Amino acid sequence: MSNSNYELKPIEKKPLSLKISDSIYSYIQMNGLHPGDKLPSEREMSTMLHASRNSVREALRILEDRDLIEVRTGLGIFIKNPYGENSTFSIRLHNCTIEEIQELQSLLDHQAVKNAIEHATALEKNRLIKIASEMVKLSHDGIYSHVLDHDFHNILYESGKNSAILQLVVKIREDRFVQQENSENGNDVIWLKTVPHHLQLAEAIMKCNLNTAIAIIDEINEYGYQFSRSKHI
């Protein structure tokens, strides 16, 4: 046996688990799955993803911790209702331009940020800081996570305690996610530039700085819509 003082260290599995969780998240969005819908089994996903069942299991644990799915022993894996309750009405928008959708999202996001500053608990604000900090840490290795981004924005909207804003803005974001995935510029790397802004937004909300928070969320949204316009999504 070698007398070397250097020891092998465990391989960091988190990035792989995040990538797999992002793939499952994309599968959910691209197939238009809804709360209560059943996902493929762990074994089926392992085959589809060409990944070990342990890696898939860890990715599912990430999604379950984020409240996106629910694993029911003996029954399967199901989409969980991210709103915590059923909506009382549904709405569908027709023939809207990108500019009109952006204007609507901006109005909703401005109010959502204001509500978060006024109504979010210290725990919720700290969760925003924690998730954004995790996103920044991963970005240093060139890793962007849709799941963490989804989690950040859901906590932001939920903390404002307005279910209507939550459902409307999440629906807009989910529809744009599907459009983005179908586009030529659906590469995750492009979103790395927005990661620092998420931490800045969380810090502005923590400090109750409304003007700064609104300016930052506008910058995040504008970045995404620039790609939409350039590719006519």
C-alpha positions as a LaTeX table, in Angstrom:
\begin{tabular}{lrrr}
\hline
Residue & $x$ (\AA) & $y$ (\AA) & $z$ (\AA) \\
\hline
Met1 & 0.00 & 0.00 & 0.00 \\
Ser2 & 1.27 & 3.49 & $-0.82$ \\
Asn3 & 2.51 & 5.67 & 2.04 \\
Ser4 & 1.22 & 8.80 & 0.35 \\
Asn5 & $-0.55$ & 11.26 & 2.65 \\
Tyr6 & $-2.99$ & 12.22 & $-0.10$ \\
Glu7 & $-6.32$ & 10.44 & 0.10 \\
Leu8 & $-9.01$ & 10.02 & $-2.51$ \\
Lys9 & $-11.96$ & 12.26 & $-1.79$ \\
Pro10 & $-15.62$ & 11.63 & $-2.60$ \\
Ile11 & $-16.74$ & 12.91 & $-6.00$ \\
Glu12 & $-19.17$ & 15.79 & $-5.78$ \\
Lys13 & $-22.48$ & 14.40 & $-7.05$ \\
Lys14 & $-24.54$ & 17.54 & $-6.66$ \\
Pro15 & $-23.97$ & 19.01 & $-10.13$ \\
Leu16 & $-25.01$ & 15.71 & $-11.76$ \\
Ser17 & $-28.12$ & 15.50 & $-9.58$ \\
Leu18 & $-29.01$ & 19.08 & $-10.46$ \\
Lys19 & $-28.59$ & 18.38 & $-14.17$ \\
Ile20 & $-30.86$ & 15.35 & $-13.89$ \\
Ser21 & $-33.41$ & 17.29 & $-11.83$ \\
Asp22 & $-33.37$ & 19.99 & $-14.52$ \\
Ser23 & $-34.01$ & 17.34 & $-17.18$ \\
Ile24 & $-37.00$ & 16.04 & $-15.22$ \\
Tyr25 & $-38.23$ & 19.60 & $-14.69$ \\
Ser26 & $-37.97$ & 20.22 & $-18.44$ \\
Tyr27 & $-39.86$ & 16.98 & $-19.09$ \\
Ile28 & $-42.67$ & 18.21 & $-16.84$ \\
Gln29 & $-42.89$ & 21.60 & $-18.54$ \\
Met30 & $-42.47$ & 20.43 & $-22.12$ \\
Asn31 & $-45.18$ & 17.78 & $-21.72$ \\
Gly32 & $-47.57$ & 20.20 & $-20.04$ \\
Leu33 & $-47.98$ & 18.01 & $-16.97$ \\
His34 & $-50.24$ & 19.25 & $-14.19$ \\
Pro35 & $-50.59$ & 18.66 & $-10.45$ \\
Gly36 & $-51.66$ & 15.06 & $-9.89$ \\
Asp37 & $-50.15$ & 13.75 & $-13.15$ \\
Lys38 & $-47.88$ & 10.76 & $-12.79$ \\
Leu39 & $-44.25$ & 10.75 & $-13.87$ \\
Pro40 & $-42.41$ & 7.72 & $-15.31$ \\
Ser41 & $-41.03$ & 5.35 & $-12.71$ \\
Glu42 & $-37.55$ & 5.74 & $-11.29$ \\
Arg43 & $-36.39$ & 2.81 & $-13.41$ \\
Glu44 & $-37.94$ & 4.24 & $-16.58$ \\
Met45 & $-36.34$ & 7.63 & $-15.98$ \\
Ser46 & $-33.00$ & 5.96 & $-15.36$ \\
Thr47 & $-33.26$ & 4.32 & $-18.78$ \\
Met48 & $-34.45$ & 7.50 & $-20.50$ \\
Leu49 & $-31.68$ & 9.60 & $-18.95$ \\
His50 & $-28.93$ & 6.98 & $-19.32$ \\
Ala51 & $-28.15$ & 7.54 & $-15.64$ \\
Ser52 & $-27.89$ & 5.31 & $-12.59$ \\
Arg53 & $-30.96$ & 4.84 & $-10.43$ \\
Asn54 & $-29.04$ & 6.33 & $-7.49$ \\
Ser55 & $-28.47$ & 9.53 & $-9.46$ \\
Val56 & $-32.12$ & 9.67 & $-10.51$ \\
Arg57 & $-33.20$ & 9.03 & $-6.92$ \\
Glu58 & $-31.04$ & 11.92 & $-5.70$ \\
Ala59 & $-32.48$ & 14.20 & $-8.39$ \\
Leu60 & $-36.01$ & 13.23 & $-7.39$ \\
Arg61 & $-35.14$ & 14.05 & $-3.79$ \\
Ile62 & $-34.10$ & 17.54 & $-4.93$ \\
Leu63 & $-37.42$ & 18.02 & $-6.73$ \\
Glu64 & $-39.34$ & 16.66 & $-3.75$ \\
Asp65 & $-37.49$ & 18.99 & $-1.36$ \\
Arg66 & $-38.46$ & 21.87 & $-3.67$ \\
Asp67 & $-42.13$ & 20.79 & $-3.43$ \\
Leu68 & $-42.35$ & 20.13 & $-7.18$ \\
Ile69 & $-43.13$ & 16.42 & $-6.95$ \\
Glu70 & $-44.46$ & 13.92 & $-4.45$ \\
Val71 & $-43.18$ & 10.34 & $-4.16$ \\
Arg72 & $-45.97$ & 8.05 & $-2.96$ \\
Thr73 & $-44.64$ & 4.73 & $-1.78$ \\
Gly74 & $-46.07$ & 1.89 & $-3.83$ \\
Leu75 & $-47.97$ & 4.26 & $-6.13$ \\
Gly76 & $-45.37$ & 6.26 & $-8.02$ \\
Ile77 & $-44.11$ & 9.81 & $-8.53$ \\
Phe78 & $-46.65$ & 12.60 & $-8.99$ \\
Ile79 & $-46.58$ & 16.30 & $-9.84$ \\
Lys80 & $-47.40$ & 18.35 & $-6.77$ \\
Asn81 & $-49.60$ & 21.43 & $-6.82$ \\
Pro82 & $-47.14$ & 24.34 & $-6.47$ \\
Tyr83 & $-49.90$ & 26.71 & $-5.36$ \\
Gly84 & $-51.12$ & 24.66 & $-2.40$ \\
Glu85 & $-54.74$ & 25.09 & $-3.49$ \\
Asn86 & $-56.88$ & 24.88 & $-6.62$ \\
Ser87 & $-57.41$ & 28.06 & $-8.58$ \\
Thr88 & $-60.98$ & 29.36 & $-8.78$ \\
Phe89 & $-60.75$ & 30.44 & $-12.40$ \\
Ser90 & $-58.59$ & 29.99 & $-15.46$ \\
Ile91 & $-57.53$ & 32.49 & $-18.07$ \\
Arg92 & $-56.06$ & 32.16 & $-21.55$ \\
Leu93 & $-54.50$ & 34.98 & $-23.52$ \\
His94 & $-54.73$ & 35.08 & $-27.33$ \\
Asn95 & $-52.81$ & 36.97 & $-30.02$ \\
Cys96 & $-50.53$ & 38.81 & $-27.59$ \\
Thr97 & $-47.23$ & 40.27 & $-28.70$ \\
Ile98 & $-43.98$ & 39.70 & $-26.82$ \\
Glu99 & $-44.06$ & 43.36 & $-25.77$ \\
Glu100 & $-47.57$ & 43.00 & $-24.33$ \\
Ile101 & $-46.65$ & 39.88 & $-22.37$ \\
Gln102 & $-43.52$ & 41.58 & $-21.05$ \\
Glu103 & $-45.55$ & 44.59 & $-19.94$ \\
Leu104 & $-48.00$ & 42.33 & $-18.10$ \\
Gln105 & $-45.22$ & 40.35 & $-16.45$ \\
Ser106 & $-43.48$ & 43.56 & $-15.39$ \\
Leu107 & $-46.62$ & 44.85 & $-13.71$ \\
Leu108 & $-47.10$ & 41.55 & $-11.89$ \\
Asp109 & $-43.43$ & 41.33 & $-10.90$ \\
His110 & $-43.37$ & 44.89 & $-9.57$ \\
Gln111 & $-46.33$ & 44.18 & $-7.31$ \\
Ala112 & $-44.89$ & 40.79 & $-6.36$ \\
Val113 & $-41.63$ & 42.42 & $-5.24$ \\
Lys114 & $-43.54$ & 45.09 & $-3.29$ \\
Asn115 & $-45.66$ & 42.40 & $-1.62$ \\
Ala116 & $-42.58$ & 40.33 & $-0.77$ \\
Ile117 & $-40.92$ & 43.32 & 0.89 \\
Glu118 & $-44.06$ & 44.04 & 2.90 \\
His119 & $-45.26$ & 40.52 & 3.72 \\
Ala120 & $-42.39$ & 38.03 & 3.46 \\
Thr121 & $-41.20$ & 36.59 & 6.75 \\
Ala122 & $-37.56$ & 36.74 & 7.79 \\
Leu123 & $-37.36$ & 33.00 & 7.07 \\
Glu124 & $-38.66$ & 33.48 & 3.50 \\
Lys125 & $-36.23$ & 36.33 & 2.84 \\
Asn126 & $-33.37$ & 34.23 & 4.17 \\
Arg127 & $-34.44$ & 31.35 & 1.90 \\
Leu128 & $-34.21$ & 33.68 & $-1.10$ \\
Ile129 & $-30.69$ & 34.68 & $-0.05$ \\
Lys130 & $-29.71$ & 31.04 & 0.49 \\
Ile131 & $-31.02$ & 29.82 & $-2.88$ \\
Ala132 & $-29.52$ & 32.77 & $-4.77$ \\
Ser133 & $-26.17$ & 32.21 & $-3.04$ \\
Glu134 & $-26.29$ & 28.55 & $-4.07$ \\
Met135 & $-27.01$ & 29.59 & $-7.66$ \\
Val136 & $-24.02$ & 31.96 & $-7.61$ \\
Lys137 & $-21.75$ & 29.27 & $-6.19$ \\
Leu138 & $-22.75$ & 26.81 & $-8.92$ \\
Ser139 & $-22.39$ & 29.47 & $-11.60$ \\
His140 & $-18.69$ & 29.74 & $-10.78$ \\
Asp141 & $-18.39$ & 26.22 & $-12.20$ \\
Gly142 & $-20.53$ & 27.13 & $-15.22$ \\
Ile143 & $-23.62$ & 25.40 & $-13.81$ \\
Tyr144 & $-27.11$ & 26.87 & $-14.08$ \\
Ser145 & $-30.10$ & 25.13 & $-12.49$ \\
His146 & $-33.67$ & 25.57 & $-13.73$ \\
Val147 & $-34.87$ & 23.93 & $-10.52$ \\
Leu148 & $-33.13$ & 26.45 & $-8.26$ \\
Asp149 & $-34.31$ & 29.32 & $-10.47$ \\
His150 & $-37.89$ & 27.97 & $-10.28$ \\
Asp151 & $-37.59$ & 27.63 & $-6.51$ \\
Phe152 & $-36.28$ & 31.18 & $-6.12$ \\
His153 & $-39.13$ & 32.76 & $-8.06$ \\
Asn154 & $-41.83$ & 30.61 & $-6.47$ \\
Ile155 & $-40.68$ & 31.63 & $-2.99$ \\
Leu156 & $-40.58$ & 35.25 & $-4.15$ \\
Tyr157 & $-44.18$ & 35.10 & $-5.39$ \\
Glu158 & $-45.51$ & 32.94 & $-2.55$ \\
Ser159 & $-44.00$ & 35.22 & 0.08 \\
Gly160 & $-46.11$ & 38.13 & $-1.23$ \\
Lys161 & $-49.24$ & 36.30 & $-0.06$ \\
Asn162 & $-51.21$ & 37.00 & $-3.26$ \\
Ser163 & $-52.33$ & 33.77 & $-4.89$ \\
Ala164 & $-53.63$ & 35.46 & $-8.05$ \\
Ile165 & $-50.28$ & 37.12 & $-8.81$ \\
Leu166 & $-48.49$ & 33.86 & $-8.01$ \\
Gln167 & $-50.54$ & 31.82 & $-10.45$ \\
Leu168 & $-50.55$ & 34.37 & $-13.27$ \\
Val169 & $-46.85$ & 35.16 & $-13.25$ \\
Val170 & $-45.84$ & 31.51 & $-12.79$ \\
Lys171 & $-48.02$ & 30.60 & $-15.79$ \\
Ile172 & $-46.33$ & 33.28 & $-17.92$ \\
Arg173 & $-42.89$ & 32.06 & $-16.83$ \\
Glu174 & $-43.76$ & 28.41 & $-17.54$ \\
Asp175 & $-45.12$ & 29.20 & $-21.01$ \\
Arg176 & $-41.98$ & 31.19 & $-21.83$ \\
Phe177 & $-39.85$ & 28.32 & $-20.52$ \\
Val178 & $-41.47$ & 25.95 & $-23.02$ \\
Gln179 & $-40.99$ & 28.48 & $-25.83$ \\
Gln180 & $-37.35$ & 28.96 & $-24.85$ \\
Glu181 & $-36.69$ & 25.21 & $-24.77$ \\
Asn182 & $-38.12$ & 24.93 & $-28.29$ \\
Ser183 & $-35.92$ & 27.71 & $-29.60$ \\
Glu184 & $-32.44$ & 27.59 & $-31.07$ \\
Asn185 & $-31.08$ & 29.54 & $-28.11$ \\
Gly186 & $-32.37$ & 27.21 & $-25.39$ \\
Asn187 & $-28.88$ & 26.68 & $-24.01$ \\
Asp188 & $-28.74$ & 26.95 & $-20.21$ \\
Val189 & $-25.40$ & 28.75 & $-20.36$ \\
Ile190 & $-27.07$ & 31.95 & $-21.54$ \\
Trp191 & $-28.90$ & 32.26 & $-18.22$ \\
Leu192 & $-25.70$ & 32.26 & $-16.17$ \\
Lys193 & $-25.48$ & 36.03 & $-16.66$ \\
Thr194 & $-28.73$ & 36.50 & $-14.70$ \\
Val195 & $-27.55$ & 34.52 & $-11.66$ \\
Pro196 & $-25.81$ & 37.42 & $-9.82$ \\
His197 & $-28.96$ & 39.51 & $-10.28$ \\
His198 & $-30.96$ & 36.95 & $-8.30$ \\
Leu199 & $-28.71$ & 37.45 & $-5.29$ \\
Gln200 & $-28.87$ & 41.22 & $-5.70$ \\
Leu201 & $-32.67$ & 41.00 & $-5.84$ \\
Ala202 & $-32.82$ & 38.88 & $-2.69$ \\
Glu203 & $-30.55$ & 41.32 & $-0.88$ \\
Ala204 & $-32.66$ & 44.31 & $-1.98$ \\
Ile205 & $-35.80$ & 42.58 & $-0.69$ \\
Met206 & $-34.03$ & 41.79 & 2.58 \\
Lys207 & $-33.10$ & 45.48 & 2.93 \\
Cys208 & $-36.64$ & 46.57 & 1.90 \\
Asn209 & $-35.21$ & 48.60 & $-0.99$ \\
Leu210 & $-38.17$ & 48.63 & $-3.38$ \\
Asn211 & $-36.70$ & 50.79 & $-6.16$ \\
Thr212 & $-33.54$ & 48.69 & $-6.37$ \\
Ala213 & $-35.50$ & 45.41 & $-6.30$ \\
Ile214 & $-37.81$ & 46.55 & $-9.12$ \\
Ala215 & $-34.85$ & 47.72 & $-11.24$ \\
Ile216 & $-33.14$ & 44.34 & $-10.79$ \\
Ile217 & $-36.16$ & 42.18 & $-11.62$ \\
Asp218 & $-36.75$ & 44.38 & $-14.70$ \\
Glu219 & $-33.16$ & 43.69 & $-15.74$ \\
Ile220 & $-33.64$ & 39.93 & $-15.32$ \\
Asn221 & $-36.84$ & 39.96 & $-17.37$ \\
Glu222 & $-35.43$ & 42.23 & $-20.08$ \\
Tyr223 & $-32.48$ & 39.89 & $-20.54$ \\
Gly224 & $-34.82$ & 36.98 & $-21.26$ \\
Tyr225 & $-37.12$ & 38.94 & $-23.54$ \\
Gln226 & $-34.16$ & 40.14 & $-25.60$ \\
Phe227 & $-33.61$ & 36.53 & $-26.68$ \\
Ser228 & $-37.31$ & 36.12 & $-27.41$ \\
Arg229 & $-37.28$ & 39.13 & $-29.71$ \\
Ser230 & $-34.05$ & 38.13 & $-31.44$ \\
Lys231 & $-35.42$ & 34.68 & $-32.30$ \\
His232 & $-39.06$ & 35.75 & $-32.78$ \\
Ile233 & $-40.22$ & 33.16 & $-30.21$ \\
\hline
\end{tabular}
